[in-house]
Amino acid sequence: MGHDTVETPNLSFGRGGEPGRGTPYARYARLDELHSLQQPRSKEPAELSFIVTTQVMELLFDLLRHEWTLAQQALREEDVPAALAALRRGTHVQDVLAQSWDLLATMTPQEFNSFRSVFGEASGFQSSAFLHLEFLLGNKNPALLRMYDEVPQTQAELTEVLRSPGLYDDALALLARRGLAVPHEPSEQRYRADAAVEAAWRQVYTDPEYAALQPLAEALLDVAERVTRWRQRHLAAVKRSMGAKPGSGGSSGLSWLRKSAEQDVFPELWTVRNEL
C-alpha cells in the first residue's frame, strides 16, 4: 500500500528572520502597525466598526487612485487596452467601496450619538485621498484646498492634481487625437457638460469609424455609475444613523449628500443615451 504524503507549511522562520517581529507575512504586511491603529475613544462597541470601515475606505481610495492614474498614463500613451484593464480593476475596487457601507448599515442613531462627540469636527469630507479622487473625476473646487493650509505637502499634491488633467480630460484628449471635434481644455473648476463633447461621444456610438472607442466609453460609464452607487450608499448610511442633523465637518449633512448623489460624473456619457 502506498503512503499519503501530507505537506505542511514551513512553521519555523528563525533563520534569516527578524527576532521578535513575527512571521514573514506579518513583517511584509506590517500587521503589528496595522492592528495598532484601531483605537476607539469611547466605550461604544460600534465605534470600532466605524474606525475600521473608515480606515478600509482610505486604503481603497489609495488603490483606486493608483488604478485611475495608470489608466490616465495609458490613455496618454494611446494604449487603450491597458487603460481599459486599469479601469476594470478600478471598478472592482469601487464595488468593494460601495459595499463597505454595509459594515455600518445597522448602526442605530443611539449607537452613533454615543461616540460622535469624541471625533469633534472630524469628517470624511476632509479626506485628502477622497478629494484626490474627486479632482480626478472632474469635481474640482480650489477653495477646498484651504482645509490643508497646515499640511503643506498634502496641499501641494492636491494643487498639482487640481491643475492637471483628470481622468475624463485624458479620455477626451484621446478622442481629439483620434479625429473627433472635442474643444475641451482641462480646468481648475468643476467640469461642465459640453454639447460638442456629447456630439463626439454620439459619433463614437454611431459612426463605424470610431467604434473601437466604444469600450472606453462603456468603461468610463462603469466608473461613473459606481460613483453614483457610492454616493447613494453614503446617503442611505447617514440617513439611517443620524438623520438630517448637520454634518460633523460643518456641512448640511443629508441635503449636501443628496445633492452630491444627484450629480452625474462624465455627464455627456449619460445624456448621449437620450438620442441613441
CYANA upper distance limits for C-alpha pairs under 8 A (distance plus 0.5 A):
 13 PHE  CA     17 GLY  CA      6.48
 13 PHE  CA     23 THR  CA      7.39
 13 PHE  CA     24 PRO  CA      8.08
 14 GLY  CA     18 GLU  CA      8.18
 14 GLY  CA     19 PRO  CA      7.74
 17 GLY  CA     24 PRO  CA      7.97
 18 GLU  CA     22 GLY  CA      8.13
 21 ARG  CA     26 ALA  CA      8.17
 21 ARG  CA     27 ARG  CA      7.18
 22 GLY  CA     26 ALA  CA      6.44
 22 GLY  CA     27 ARG  CA      7.21
 23 THR  CA     27 ARG  CA      6.86
 24 PRO  CA     28 TYR  CA      6.48
 25 TYR  CA     29 ALA  CA      6.65
 26 ALA  CA     30 ARG  CA      6.02
 26 ALA  CA     31 LEU  CA      5.48
 26 ALA  CA     32 ASP  CA      7.53
 27 ARG  CA     31 LEU  CA      7.24
 30 ARG  CA     34 LEU  CA      6.75
 31 LEU  CA     35 HIS  CA      6.42
 32 ASP  CA     36 SER  CA      6.72
 33 GLU  CA     37 LEU  CA      7.26
 38 GLN  CA     48 LEU  CA      7.52
 38 GLN  CA     51 ILE  CA      7.02
 38 GLN  CA     52 VAL  CA      7.29
 39 GLN  CA     48 LEU  CA      8.17
 40 PRO  CA     47 GLU  CA      6.65
 40 PRO  CA     48 LEU  CA      6.47
 40 PRO  CA     51 ILE  CA      7.88
 41 ARG  CA    115 PHE  CA      8.15
 41 ARG  CA    118 VAL  CA      6.89
 42 SER  CA     47 GLU  CA      7.75
 42 SER  CA    114 SER  CA      8.42
 42 SER  CA    115 PHE  CA      6.41
 42 SER  CA    118 VAL  CA      7.69
 43 LYS  CA     47 GLU  CA      8.48
 44 GLU  CA    111 GLU  CA      7.36
 44 GLU  CA    114 SER  CA      7.06
 44 GLU  CA    115 PHE  CA      7.04
 45 PRO  CA     49 SER  CA      8.21
 46 ALA  CA     50 PHE  CA      6.99
 46 ALA  CA    107 MET  CA      7.58
 46 ALA  CA    111 GLU  CA      6.94
 46 ALA  CA    112 PHE  CA      7.93
 47 GLU  CA     51 ILE  CA      6.72
 47 GLU  CA    112 PHE  CA      8.13
 47 GLU  CA    115 PHE  CA      7.16
 48 LEU  CA     52 VAL  CA      6.58
 49 SER  CA     53 THR  CA      6.44
 49 SER  CA    103 LEU  CA      7.35
 49 SER  CA    104 LEU  CA      7.49
 50 PHE  CA     54 THR  CA      6.64
 50 PHE  CA    104 LEU  CA      7.30
 51 ILE  CA     55 GLN  CA      6.69
 52 VAL  CA     56 VAL  CA      6.55
 53 THR  CA     57 MET  CA      6.64
 53 THR  CA    100 SER  CA      7.18
 53 THR  CA    101 TRP  CA      8.19
 53 THR  CA    103 LEU  CA      7.26
 53 THR  CA    104 LEU  CA      8.22
 54 THR  CA     58 GLU  CA      6.80
 55 GLN  CA     59 LEU  CA      6.90
 56 VAL  CA     60 LEU  CA      6.77
 57 MET  CA     61 PHE  CA      6.57
 57 MET  CA     97 LEU  CA      6.79
 57 MET  CA    100 SER  CA      7.85
 58 GLU  CA     62 ASP  CA      7.04
 58 GLU  CA    129 ALA  CA      7.33
 58 GLU  CA    130 PHE  CA      8.12
 59 LEU  CA     63 LEU  CA      6.93
 60 LEU  CA     64 LEU  CA      6.54
 60 LEU  CA     93 VAL  CA      7.12
 60 LEU  CA     97 LEU  CA      7.34
 61 PHE  CA     65 ARG  CA      6.63
 61 PHE  CA    129 ALA  CA      6.48
 61 PHE  CA    130 PHE  CA      6.71
 61 PHE  CA    133 LEU  CA      7.86
 62 ASP  CA     66 HIS  CA      6.74
 62 ASP  CA    129 ALA  CA      6.91
 63 LEU  CA     67 GLU  CA      6.96
 63 LEU  CA     90 GLY  CA      8.48
 63 LEU  CA     93 VAL  CA      7.95
 64 LEU  CA     68 TRP  CA      6.67
 64 LEU  CA     90 GLY  CA      6.05
 64 LEU  CA     93 VAL  CA      6.78
 64 LEU  CA     94 GLN  CA      7.91
 64 LEU  CA    133 LEU  CA      8.45
 65 ARG  CA     69 THR  CA      6.47
 65 ARG  CA    132 HIS  CA      8.13
 65 ARG  CA    133 LEU  CA      6.78
 66 HIS  CA     70 LEU  CA      6.79
 67 GLU  CA     71 ALA  CA      6.73
 67 GLU  CA     86 ALA  CA      5.72
 67 GLU  CA     87 LEU  CA      7.10
 67 GLU  CA     89 ARG  CA      7.47
 67 GLU  CA     90 GLY  CA      6.13
 68 TRP  CA     72 GLN  CA      6.70
 68 TRP  CA     86 ALA  CA      7.19
 68 TRP  CA     87 LEU  CA      6.97
 68 TRP  CA     90 GLY  CA      7.43
 68 TRP  CA    167 LEU  CA      7.42
 69 THR  CA     73 GLN  CA      6.77
 69 THR  CA    167 LEU  CA      8.28
 70 LEU  CA     74 ALA  CA      6.69
 70 LEU  CA     83 ALA  CA      7.51
 70 LEU  CA     86 ALA  CA      6.82
 71 ALA  CA     75 LEU  CA      6.68
 71 ALA  CA     82 ALA  CA      7.45
 71 ALA  CA     83 ALA  CA      4.66
 71 ALA  CA     84 LEU  CA      7.61
 71 ALA  CA     85 ALA  CA      8.40
 71 ALA  CA     86 ALA  CA      5.83
 71 ALA  CA     87 LEU  CA      6.76
 71 ALA  CA    167 LEU  CA      8.18
 72 GLN  CA     76 ARG  CA      6.79
 72 GLN  CA     83 ALA  CA      7.50
 72 GLN  CA    166 GLY  CA      8.42
 72 GLN  CA    167 LEU  CA      6.34
 72 GLN  CA    170 ASP  CA      6.64
 72 GLN  CA    171 ALA  CA      8.36
 73 GLN  CA     77 GLU  CA      6.83
 73 GLN  CA     83 ALA  CA      8.30
 74 ALA  CA     78 GLU  CA      6.70
 74 ALA  CA     79 ASP  CA      5.46
 74 ALA  CA     80 VAL  CA      7.04
 74 ALA  CA     82 ALA  CA      6.39
 74 ALA  CA     83 ALA  CA      5.58
 75 LEU  CA     79 ASP  CA      6.22
 75 LEU  CA     80 VAL  CA      6.48
 75 LEU  CA     83 ALA  CA      6.47
 75 LEU  CA    170 ASP  CA      6.86
 75 LEU  CA    171 ALA  CA      7.08
 75 LEU  CA    174 LEU  CA      7.11
 76 ARG  CA    170 ASP  CA      7.20
 76 ARG  CA    174 LEU  CA      7.67
 78 GLU  CA    174 LEU  CA      7.74
 79 ASP  CA     83 ALA  CA      6.90
 80 VAL  CA     84 LEU  CA      6.58
 80 VAL  CA    216 LEU  CA      7.92
 81 PRO  CA     85 ALA  CA      6.69
 82 ALA  CA     86 ALA  CA      6.80
 83 ALA  CA     87 LEU  CA      6.67
 84 LEU  CA     88 ARG  CA      6.47
 84 LEU  CA    215 PRO  CA      8.23
 84 LEU  CA    216 LEU  CA      7.05
 84 LEU  CA    219 ALA  CA      7.13
 85 ALA  CA     89 ARG  CA      6.76
 86 ALA  CA     90 GLY  CA      6.60
 87 LEU  CA     91 THR  CA      6.74
 87 LEU  CA    219 ALA  CA      7.07
 87 LEU  CA    220 LEU  CA      8.03
 87 LEU  CA    223 VAL  CA      7.90
 88 ARG  CA     92 HIS  CA      7.31
 88 ARG  CA    219 ALA  CA      7.56
 89 ARG  CA     93 VAL  CA      7.20
 90 GLY  CA     94 GLN  CA      6.71
 90 GLY  CA    223 VAL  CA      8.32
 91 THR  CA     95 ASP  CA      6.64
 91 THR  CA    222 ASP  CA      7.51
 91 THR  CA    223 VAL  CA      6.58
 91 THR  CA    226 ARG  CA      7.76
 92 HIS  CA     96 VAL  CA      6.93
 93 VAL  CA     97 LEU  CA      6.69
 94 GLN  CA     98 ALA  CA      6.71
 94 GLN  CA    223 VAL  CA      8.37
 94 GLN  CA    226 ARG  CA      6.76
 94 GLN  CA    227 VAL  CA      8.03
 94 GLN  CA    230 TRP  CA      8.17
 95 ASP  CA     99 GLN  CA      6.71
 95 ASP  CA    226 ARG  CA      7.50
 96 VAL  CA    100 SER  CA      6.51
 97 LEU  CA    101 TRP  CA      7.88
 97 LEU  CA    230 TRP  CA      7.56
 98 ALA  CA    226 ARG  CA      8.29
 98 ALA  CA    229 ARG  CA      7.08
 98 ALA  CA    230 TRP  CA      5.21
 98 ALA  CA    233 ARG  CA      6.99
 99 GLN  CA    103 LEU  CA      8.44
100 SER  CA    104 LEU  CA      8.33
101 TRP  CA    105 ALA  CA      6.75
101 TRP  CA    233 ARG  CA      6.98
101 TRP  CA    234 HIS  CA      7.35
101 TRP  CA    237 ALA  CA      7.29
102 ASP  CA    106 THR  CA      8.31
104 LEU  CA    237 ALA  CA      7.42
105 ALA  CA    237 ALA  CA      6.44
105 ALA  CA    240 ARG  CA      8.17
107 MET  CA    111 GLU  CA      6.74
107 MET  CA    112 PHE  CA      7.13
107 MET  CA    240 ARG  CA      8.26
107 MET  CA    241 SER  CA      6.39
108 THR  CA    112 PHE  CA      6.81
108 THR  CA    240 ARG  CA      7.68
108 THR  CA    241 SER  CA      5.79
109 PRO  CA    113 ASN  CA      6.36
109 PRO  CA    240 ARG  CA      7.84
109 PRO  CA    241 SER  CA      5.12
109 PRO  CA    242 MET  CA      5.91
110 GLN  CA    114 SER  CA      6.61
111 GLU  CA    115 PHE  CA      7.70
112 PHE  CA    116 ARG  CA      6.34
112 PHE  CA    241 SER  CA      6.95
112 PHE  CA    242 MET  CA      7.83
113 ASN  CA    117 SER  CA      7.80
113 ASN  CA    242 MET  CA      8.32
115 PHE  CA    119 PHE  CA      8.18
116 ARG  CA    120 GLY  CA      7.73
120 GLY  CA    248 SER  CA      7.38
121 GLU  CA    248 SER  CA      5.62
121 GLU  CA    249 GLY  CA      5.41
121 GLU  CA    250 GLY  CA      7.99
122 ALA  CA    126 GLN  CA      7.83
122 ALA  CA    248 SER  CA      6.83
122 ALA  CA    249 GLY  CA      6.34
123 SER  CA    127 SER  CA      8.16
123 SER  CA    247 GLY  CA      8.12
123 SER  CA    248 SER  CA      6.37
123 SER  CA    249 GLY  CA      5.47
125 PHE  CA    130 PHE  CA      8.19
125 PHE  CA    131 LEU  CA      8.31
125 PHE  CA    249 GLY  CA      7.67
126 GLN  CA    131 LEU  CA      8.25
126 GLN  CA    147 MET  CA      7.70
126 GLN  CA    249 GLY  CA      8.27
127 SER  CA    131 LEU  CA      6.77
128 SER  CA    132 HIS  CA      6.57
128 SER  CA    154 THR  CA      7.81
128 SER  CA    158 LEU  CA      8.23
129 ALA  CA    133 LEU  CA      7.08
130 PHE  CA    134 GLU  CA      6.84
131 LEU  CA    135 PHE  CA      6.67
131 LEU  CA    158 LEU  CA      8.45
132 HIS  CA    136 LEU  CA      6.81
132 HIS  CA    158 LEU  CA      6.88
132 HIS  CA    161 VAL  CA      7.48
133 LEU  CA    137 LEU  CA      6.76
134 GLU  CA    138 GLY  CA      6.97
134 GLU  CA    139 ASN  CA      5.64
134 GLU  CA    140 LYS  CA      7.32
135 PHE  CA    139 ASN  CA      5.61
135 PHE  CA    140 LYS  CA      5.37
135 PHE  CA    141 ASN  CA      8.45
135 PHE  CA    161 VAL  CA      7.16
135 PHE  CA    162 LEU  CA      6.59
135 PHE  CA    166 GLY  CA      7.23
136 LEU  CA    161 VAL  CA      7.75
136 LEU  CA    165 PRO  CA      8.14
136 LEU  CA    166 GLY  CA      4.81
136 LEU  CA    167 LEU  CA      5.99
136 LEU  CA    168 TYR  CA      8.30
137 LEU  CA    166 GLY  CA      6.61
137 LEU  CA    167 LEU  CA      6.63
137 LEU  CA    168 TYR  CA      7.22
137 LEU  CA    265 VAL  CA      7.23
137 LEU  CA    266 PHE  CA      8.29
138 GLY  CA    166 GLY  CA      6.45
138 GLY  CA    167 LEU  CA      8.16
138 GLY  CA    168 TYR  CA      7.65
138 GLY  CA    189 GLN  CA      8.39
138 GLY  CA    190 ARG  CA      6.21
138 GLY  CA    191 TYR  CA      5.70
138 GLY  CA    265 VAL  CA      7.96
139 ASN  CA    189 GLN  CA      8.01
139 ASN  CA    190 ARG  CA      5.27
139 ASN  CA    191 TYR  CA      6.87
139 ASN  CA    265 VAL  CA      8.46
140 LYS  CA    162 LEU  CA      6.99
140 LYS  CA    188 GLU  CA      6.64
140 LYS  CA    189 GLN  CA      5.54
140 LYS  CA    190 ARG  CA      5.00
140 LYS  CA    191 TYR  CA      7.84
141 ASN  CA    145 LEU  CA      8.43
141 ASN  CA    162 LEU  CA      8.45
141 ASN  CA    188 GLU  CA      7.56
141 ASN  CA    189 GLN  CA      6.14
141 ASN  CA    190 ARG  CA      6.80
142 PRO  CA    159 THR  CA      8.44
142 PRO  CA    162 LEU  CA      7.75
142 PRO  CA    188 GLU  CA      7.42
142 PRO  CA    189 GLN  CA      7.68
145 LEU  CA    149 ASP  CA      7.71
145 LEU  CA    155 GLN  CA      6.68
145 LEU  CA    158 LEU  CA      7.84
145 LEU  CA    159 THR  CA      7.87
148 TYR  CA    152 PRO  CA      7.26
148 TYR  CA    154 THR  CA      7.17
148 TYR  CA    155 GLN  CA      5.81
149 ASP  CA    155 GLN  CA      7.26
151 VAL  CA    155 GLN  CA      6.67
152 PRO  CA    156 ALA  CA      6.47
153 GLN  CA    157 GLU  CA      6.74
154 THR  CA    158 LEU  CA      6.73
155 GLN  CA    159 THR  CA      6.50
156 ALA  CA    160 GLU  CA      6.78
157 GLU  CA    161 VAL  CA      7.00
158 LEU  CA    162 LEU  CA      6.54
159 THR  CA    163 ARG  CA      6.76
160 GLU  CA    164 SER  CA      6.61
161 VAL  CA    165 PRO  CA      8.08
161 VAL  CA    166 GLY  CA      8.21
162 LEU  CA    188 GLU  CA      6.06
163 ARG  CA    187 SER  CA      7.54
163 ARG  CA    188 GLU  CA      6.09
164 SER  CA    186 PRO  CA      7.74
165 PRO  CA    169 ASP  CA      5.82
165 PRO  CA    170 ASP  CA      6.85
165 PRO  CA    186 PRO  CA      5.93
165 PRO  CA    187 SER  CA      8.16
166 GLY  CA    170 ASP  CA      6.90
166 GLY  CA    186 PRO  CA      8.03
167 LEU  CA    171 ALA  CA      6.99
168 TYR  CA    172 LEU  CA      6.67
168 TYR  CA    266 PHE  CA      7.27
169 ASP  CA    173 ALA  CA      6.61
169 ASP  CA    184 HIS  CA      8.31
169 ASP  CA    185 GLU  CA      8.03
169 ASP  CA    186 PRO  CA      6.61
170 ASP  CA    174 LEU  CA      6.77
171 ALA  CA    175 LEU  CA      6.98
172 LEU  CA    176 ALA  CA      6.80
172 LEU  CA    182 VAL  CA      7.23
172 LEU  CA    184 HIS  CA      7.85
172 LEU  CA    197 VAL  CA      8.36
173 ALA  CA    177 ARG  CA      6.78
173 ALA  CA    182 VAL  CA      8.12
173 ALA  CA    184 HIS  CA      8.39
174 LEU  CA    178 ARG  CA      6.75
175 LEU  CA    179 GLY  CA      7.12
175 LEU  CA    180 LEU  CA      6.06
175 LEU  CA    181 ALA  CA      8.40
175 LEU  CA    182 VAL  CA      7.54
175 LEU  CA    200 ALA  CA      8.28
176 ALA  CA    180 LEU  CA      5.36
176 ALA  CA    181 ALA  CA      6.49
176 ALA  CA    182 VAL  CA      5.95
180 LEU  CA    200 ALA  CA      6.45
181 ALA  CA    196 ALA  CA      7.64
181 ALA  CA    197 VAL  CA      8.22
181 ALA  CA    200 ALA  CA      6.81
182 VAL  CA    196 ALA  CA      6.70
182 VAL  CA    197 VAL  CA      6.05
182 VAL  CA    200 ALA  CA      7.02
183 PRO  CA    196 ALA  CA      7.57
183 PRO  CA    197 VAL  CA      8.02
184 HIS  CA    197 VAL  CA      8.11
187 SER  CA    191 TYR  CA      7.84
193 ALA  CA    197 VAL  CA      8.14
193 ALA  CA    266 PHE  CA      8.49
193 ALA  CA    267 PRO  CA      6.55
193 ALA  CA    268 GLU  CA      6.83
194 ASP  CA    198 GLU  CA      6.98
194 ASP  CA    268 GLU  CA      7.89
195 ALA  CA    199 ALA  CA      6.72
195 ALA  CA    268 GLU  CA      8.38
196 ALA  CA    200 ALA  CA      6.78
197 VAL  CA    201 TRP  CA      6.89
197 VAL  CA    268 GLU  CA      7.22
198 GLU  CA    202 ARG  CA      6.67
198 GLU  CA    268 GLU  CA      5.39
198 GLU  CA    269 LEU  CA      7.61
198 GLU  CA    271 THR  CA      7.88
198 GLU  CA    272 VAL  CA      6.34
199 ALA  CA    203 GLN  CA      6.90
199 ALA  CA    272 VAL  CA      8.21
200 ALA  CA    204 VAL  CA      6.98
201 TRP  CA    205 TYR  CA      6.92
201 TRP  CA    217 ALA  CA      8.21
201 TRP  CA    268 GLU  CA      7.98
201 TRP  CA    269 LEU  CA      7.51
201 TRP  CA    272 VAL  CA      7.54
202 ARG  CA    206 THR  CA      6.58
202 ARG  CA    272 VAL  CA      6.66
202 ARG  CA    276 LEU  CA      7.97
203 GLN  CA    207 ASP  CA      5.56
203 GLN  CA    210 TYR  CA      7.39
204 VAL  CA    208 PRO  CA      8.20
204 VAL  CA    209 GLU  CA      8.42
204 VAL  CA    210 TYR  CA      5.37
204 VAL  CA    211 ALA  CA      6.11
204 VAL  CA    212 ALA  CA      8.46
204 VAL  CA    213 LEU  CA      6.70
204 VAL  CA    214 GLN  CA      6.53
205 TYR  CA    210 TYR  CA      7.98
205 TYR  CA    211 ALA  CA      6.85
205 TYR  CA    214 GLN  CA      6.74
205 TYR  CA    276 LEU  CA      8.29
206 THR  CA    211 ALA  CA      8.00
206 THR  CA    276 LEU  CA      8.40
207 ASP  CA    211 ALA  CA      6.99
210 TYR  CA    214 GLN  CA      8.01
213 LEU  CA    217 ALA  CA      7.08
214 GLN  CA    218 GLU  CA      6.74
215 PRO  CA    219 ALA  CA      6.51
216 LEU  CA    220 LEU  CA      6.65
217 ALA  CA    221 LEU  CA      6.73
217 ALA  CA    269 LEU  CA      7.64
218 GLU  CA    222 ASP  CA      6.67
219 ALA  CA    223 VAL  CA      6.98
220 LEU  CA    224 ALA  CA      6.73
220 LEU  CA    266 PHE  CA      8.22
221 LEU  CA    225 GLU  CA      6.47
221 LEU  CA    266 PHE  CA      8.01
221 LEU  CA    269 LEU  CA      7.07
221 LEU  CA    270 TRP  CA      8.32
222 ASP  CA    226 ARG  CA      6.83
223 VAL  CA    227 VAL  CA      6.84
224 ALA  CA    228 THR  CA      7.05
224 ALA  CA    264 ASP  CA      7.56
224 ALA  CA    265 VAL  CA      6.09
224 ALA  CA    266 PHE  CA      7.10
225 GLU  CA    229 ARG  CA      6.87
226 ARG  CA    230 TRP  CA      6.59
227 VAL  CA    231 ARG  CA      6.84
227 VAL  CA    265 VAL  CA      8.23
228 THR  CA    232 GLN  CA      6.59
228 THR  CA    261 ALA  CA      6.37
228 THR  CA    262 GLU  CA      8.27
228 THR  CA    264 ASP  CA      7.58
229 ARG  CA    233 ARG  CA      6.60
230 TRP  CA    234 HIS  CA      6.64
231 ARG  CA    235 LEU  CA      6.60
231 ARG  CA    257 LEU  CA      7.68
231 ARG  CA    260 SER  CA      7.54
231 ARG  CA    261 ALA  CA      5.56
232 GLN  CA    236 ALA  CA      6.67
232 GLN  CA    258 ARG  CA      8.27
232 GLN  CA    261 ALA  CA      6.21
233 ARG  CA    237 ALA  CA      6.58
234 HIS  CA    238 VAL  CA      6.71
234 HIS  CA    257 LEU  CA      8.09
235 LEU  CA    239 LYS  CA      6.51
235 LEU  CA    254 LEU  CA      7.15
235 LEU  CA    257 LEU  CA      6.16
235 LEU  CA    258 ARG  CA      6.89
235 LEU  CA    261 ALA  CA      8.12
236 ALA  CA    240 ARG  CA      6.60
237 ALA  CA    241 SER  CA      6.67
238 VAL  CA    242 MET  CA      6.14
238 VAL  CA    243 GLY  CA      6.93
238 VAL  CA    254 LEU  CA      7.45
239 LYS  CA    243 GLY  CA      4.84
239 LYS  CA    244 ALA  CA      7.18
239 LYS  CA    254 LEU  CA      7.04
243 GLY  CA    254 LEU  CA      7.55
244 ALA  CA    253 GLY  CA      6.91
244 ALA  CA    254 LEU  CA      5.76
244 ALA  CA    255 SER  CA      8.01
245 LYS  CA    252 SER  CA      8.06
245 LYS  CA    253 GLY  CA      6.81
245 LYS  CA    254 LEU  CA      7.83
246 PRO  CA    250 GLY  CA      7.11
246 PRO  CA    251 SER  CA      6.59
246 PRO  CA    252 SER  CA      5.30
246 PRO  CA    253 GLY  CA      5.21
246 PRO  CA    254 LEU  CA      8.02
247 GLY  CA    251 SER  CA      5.44
247 GLY  CA    252 SER  CA      6.31
247 GLY  CA    253 GLY  CA      4.77
247 GLY  CA    254 LEU  CA      8.27
251 SER  CA    256 TRP  CA      7.33
252 SER  CA    256 TRP  CA      6.03
253 GLY  CA    257 LEU  CA      6.84
254 LEU  CA    258 ARG  CA      6.56
255 SER  CA    259 LYS  CA      6.72
256 TRP  CA    260 SER  CA      6.78
257 LEU  CA    261 ALA  CA      6.64
258 ARG  CA    262 GLU  CA      6.93
259 LYS  CA    263 GLN  CA      7.25
264 ASP  CA    270 TRP  CA      8.40
266 PHE  CA    270 TRP  CA      7.94
267 PRO  CA    271 THR  CA      6.90
268 GLU  CA    272 VAL  CA      6.19
269 LEU  CA    273 ARG  CA      7.63
270 TRP  CA    274 ASN  CA      8.34
271 THR  CA    275 GLU  CA      8.48
272 VAL  CA    276 LEU  CA      7.23
